[in-house]
Amino acid sequence: MKRVGILGGGQLGRMMALSARQMGYSLITLDPTENAPCAQVADQQIQAPFTDVEAAKRLAAESDVVTYEFENISHEVAEAIGYKLIHGTELLFRTQHRIREKELIEQLGYKVAPYQGVQTSEDLLGAKRQLGFPFVLKTARFGYDGKGQTVIRTELDLQTAMKTFEATEYVAEKWLPFDQEISVIVMRSERETKVFPVSENIHQDNILHLSIVPARIPIDLEQKAIELATRLANDVDLIGTLAIELFVVGSELIVNELAPRPHNSGHYSIDACETSQFEQHIRAICGLPLGDTRLTTPVVMANILGQHITALDEALPMLSSRTKVHLYGKQDAKQGRKMGHLNILADSVEEALAEVERLQIWKETVR
């Protein structure tokens, strides 16, 4: 039996660990936070910064295989333990930097939104001339859930950004008038590839709010997204998980971002698929046959953020018998912090969306 090492101790690591433990594997995690969510279900935690090469070497030495739950791992750490990272380090290196990621996607022949690298305030003016309004300014690294992102809609927004500009690397992306946002999660082992059902995603304040499965898109577009994901996984010689976020613009699919790990938009799979994305990830990195990804029921996944915890507590007695609660063991319920999610199973996505409205946890009407 293998011992699985996990770089990162957040909720993704926790759900990986739960699946791995169910299959009989032992777990060790590295995270700087004491009693991190993953550490609560792992056998051991190495409490150290993600930049600590010696701590990462210890993790690798005590593991049969190492995986990661997020991309913000230093190149030095990744290279130091690359012999235990079955994923390899190249895809991680590309996807942890937005410009390198976009260059990779374009090199492979897929479409991205027009973009420009930005390192100076003069570059920011150049982005306005090249892309026009509106455009999105993102940090090239360490951005997630809307952090490190600013939408530049007007000349006033541009002047404000110029005044607060910090010396770091950014990417400016043209704002696309997309019809929908969707994502596809593809798993690949050394022997086979499996794709999960396409998810339709709704964001609020740049944080994923709902994932709706099956996605409300035409069948031919769904098949196109699945084929794109399969090709892309093969193109990058994937081992493990790749989440592909896409914009639907008419009949076109534009690649937004890649994540070489389980993804928030795949949480629905825990309760609505034959195999969850987390079990599948462990299967892929441990050399097991991949599981069936068939959707067993329509589902809406709804994120629970820090500001929703009180309303969730009040709503718990009113949950339907088909609503599954997943909380991550985080201590501080901060604004915008992901604390858990609900998987609302139903006979149709319309019925599940009606349940989201009925619960009033999010205080919005979902259309």
N, C-alpha and C positions, 0 to 999 in steps of 0.2 A: 504494500500500500504506500502511496506517495504522501509526502508532507508538502503542502502548498504554501508558498510564501506570497504575501500580498503587500505590495508597495502602496501605502495609503490605507487609512483606517476609517473612512467615511461610510456612507450608506451603501454605496455600490460594493465596497469590500465586504461589508456586513452580509449583504444578500448573496454574494459569491460564497462567503464562508458558510452560510447556512446550507446552501446546496452542496458544497463540498463535504461538510460534516455528515449530511444525510447519506452520502455515498461512502462514508467510512474514512475519509481523509482527515488528517490532522492539519492544523492551521497555525501559521505564525505571521504576524503583521508588523509593519513598521509605520509609525505615525508619531508626530511630536506631541499630540494631545493625550493626556492621561485618560485611560478608560474610554478611548475612542469607540464609536459605534461598532466597528469591526472587532476591536479587542474584546468587546463584551461577549462575543461568541467564539473567539479564537482560543487556541491553547496557550498562546504566548504573545506578548507585545514587546517589541523593541521600541522604546520611547526615544526618538531621536529625530532631528530635522531631516527633511528629504534631500538635503545637500550633503549629508554625512556619508562619505564614501565608505568609511570603515564600518559603520553600522549596516550599510547596504550589503557589504561583503559578508558580514555576519549572518544577515538574513539569507543570503544565497547559500552560505556554507551549511546552514541548518535546514535547507529546503531541497526537495528533489526537483521542483520546478517553481519558477517565480513568475508572477503576473502583476499587473498594476491596475488601479481603479481610476486613475486620472493621468493626464498627459504632462503635468507640470513637474517632471522629474528631470534633474540636471543631466546633461549629456555625459558628464563625468561619471555619475552614478550608473547610468544605463550601460555605458561601456565597461565599467568595472565588473558588472554582474551579467554581462551579455551572454555568457556561456550557460546561464540558467534561465534566461528569458527566451522561451521557445518562440515568442513572437518575433524575435530579432529586435534591432534597434532603429533600423532605417525608417520604418513607417512612423514610429514614435517621434523621431527627429523631425520628420516632415510635418506631422499634424500638430506638434506643439507650438508651431510658429505659423501664423495665418498667411504670410506671404509665401513661405516655402510650400505650404499646403496648396495654395491656389496655383502655384507654378507646377506642382506635381499633377494636379487635376487637369490642367491645360495640356501638359506634356502627354498625358494619357489619352487626350482627345475628347474630354468632356467640357461642357460649357459652365462658366462661372459668370457672375455679374462683373461688369467692367470695374477695374480697381486700379489703385495707384499707391505705391509705397510713400509714406510720409515720415520724415525725420526732423524737419525744420518747419518753422512757420511759413517760410517761403514755399515749401512743398505743399503746405495746406492751401495756399492761394492757387498753386498749380492744379491741385485736385479740383478746386472749384471751377477752374477754366476747362479742365478736361472732362469732368463728370457732370457739371451743372448741379443745380439744386433739385431735389434733396439728395444728400449722400450721407452715409454712415461712417463715422470715424471710430475705429476700434484699435485698441492696443494690439500689437502683433503677438504678444504673449500674455498669459495669466488672466485672460478675460473669460468670464463665465456668468451665466444668469444675468446678463445685462451689465455686469461690472466692466468698466473700461470701455463703454460704448456711449457715443453721443450722436444724435441725429442732427445734422446741419441742414435746416430747411430754408433759412433766410440769410440775408447779409448780416443781420444783427446776430444770429447764431454764430456765423463765421467770425465776426469780430470778437464775440465773447470767448470762443474757442481759442482765438489768437492770443487773447490776454492771459488765458489760463494754461497756455500750452506748456507742457513739461518735456524735458529732454528724454525722450524714449522713442521707440520705433512703433509706428502706427501703420494701419492700412486704411485707405479711404475706399469705400465701396458705393457704387451707384445704387440708389434706392430703386428696387424693381417693383412695378405695380403688379404683384403676383396675385393669383386667384386663391391659392391655398398653399399652406406649408405641409409637407408630408415628410415622413422618414421611413427608411427601410433598414432593418438590421439583418446582416448576413453573417453566417458563421462558416468557417472553413477549417478543416483539419488537413492533415497530410493526405487523406484519402477521399474526402467528400466535401460538398458544399450544401448548406441548407439556408433558406431565406424565410424570415418571419413575415407574417401578413403586414401589408402597408398600413402605417398609422397616419391619420390626419391630426395635425397638431394646432392647437390654439394657444397663443401666448398672451400674457398680460404683463406689461412693464418689462418686456424682454425675458420673462421667466415663463417656462412651460406651465400652462394652466391645465389643459385637457389634452389627452390623446384619445382619439376616437377610432375604434376598429370594429368592423372594416371601415376603411376610409371612404368618404362619400365622393368618390371619383369614378369616372368611366372605367369599365373593365379593361379596355385597351390601354389606358394610361397606367392602370395598376400593373398590368403585365410589362409595360415598358419600364416602369420603375424597378420591378423585380429583375428584369433582364439587365438593366444598368448596374444594379447592385452586384449581381453575379459576375458580370464582366470585370467590374472594378476590383472585386475581391481577388479574382484571378490575376489581374494586371499588377497588383501590388504584392502578389504571392502571400496572401494573408494566412496566418495561423492564429485562430482565436476569433475575435469579434470585431466587426466594423459597422458602426452606425453612420448612415449617410442621410444628411438633412438636405431636402430638395425644395425648391420653389416651383410651383406649377404656374406657368405663364402661358395661357392658352393651351396649345397642345405640346408645348416644350417643357422639358425638365432641366432646371438650372441647379447645379450643385452649390449648396450654401456652405456646409461644413462637414468635416469627417471627424469621427471619434473612434479610435482603435480600442474599444472597450465596451462593455455593456452601457446602456444609455437610458436616460430618464424616460424617453418615449417608448421604451420596450418593457416597462414595468408591468404593463397589462398582461404580459405573457405568463406571469407567475400563476394567475388564476384562470386565464382564458385560453391557454394553449396546452397541447399535450406535453410540451417541454418548455420550461422557462428559459429566458435568455441567460440566466445565471447558471443553471444546470448545464445548459448547452456549452457555455464558455468553459466550465470545468471539464466537461467531456472532451472538448477540443484540445485543451492544453495538456490533458492527462492521457491522451491517446485512445480514448474510448470511442465507439461508434456514436455519431451524432443522433440526437433524438428527433422524433417527428415534431414539426412546427405547426401542425394543423390547428386552426382556430376552432375551439369547441363551442364558443358562445360569443355573441356581440358583447362589447365591453367599452366602457369609458373609464380611463384612468384620470383621476383628479388629484393634483398635488395639494398637500397640506403645508402651508408656510407658517412661519412663526405667528403672524397676525391672525391665523385661522384656528389656533389651538383652543381658545376659549369657546368659540362657536362649535368646534368639533366635539368638545366635552358635552355641550348642551344637546348636540344632535345624536350622540351615540345611542340613546334609548330609542330613537326613531329610525335607525337604519333599517333598510330592507333586509330580508333574510339572505339576499344574494349579493350584498355589499361586503367586501372584504377589506379589513383595516390593516394597514402596514405602517407601524411607527418605528423610527430609527434609533431610539435610545439617546437622542441628543438632550443635553441638560438645559441649555438656554434657548428659549423661543424668541428669536430675534426677527424683526421685520425682514421679510424676503428670504429668510433661511428655510431650506427644505427640511421639514420635520417628519414627513411621512407622506403617504398617499392612500387613496381609496381606489379599489377596483370595483366598479359598479357593473355587475353582470345583469343582462336583461335579454329579452327575446328580440329586441331591436335596438339600434343605437338611439333612435328617437325616444324609446322608453327609458333608456339609461340617462339621456340628457334631461328628460323630465324629472328624473330622480335627483339629478344635480341641482336643478332649480328648487325642487321641493325642500331639500335639506337646508338651503339658505346659509350654508357655511361660508360661501364666497360672496354673498350679497350682490350677485349680478344675475341677470337673465341671460341664458345661453341660447343662441340661435343656431 
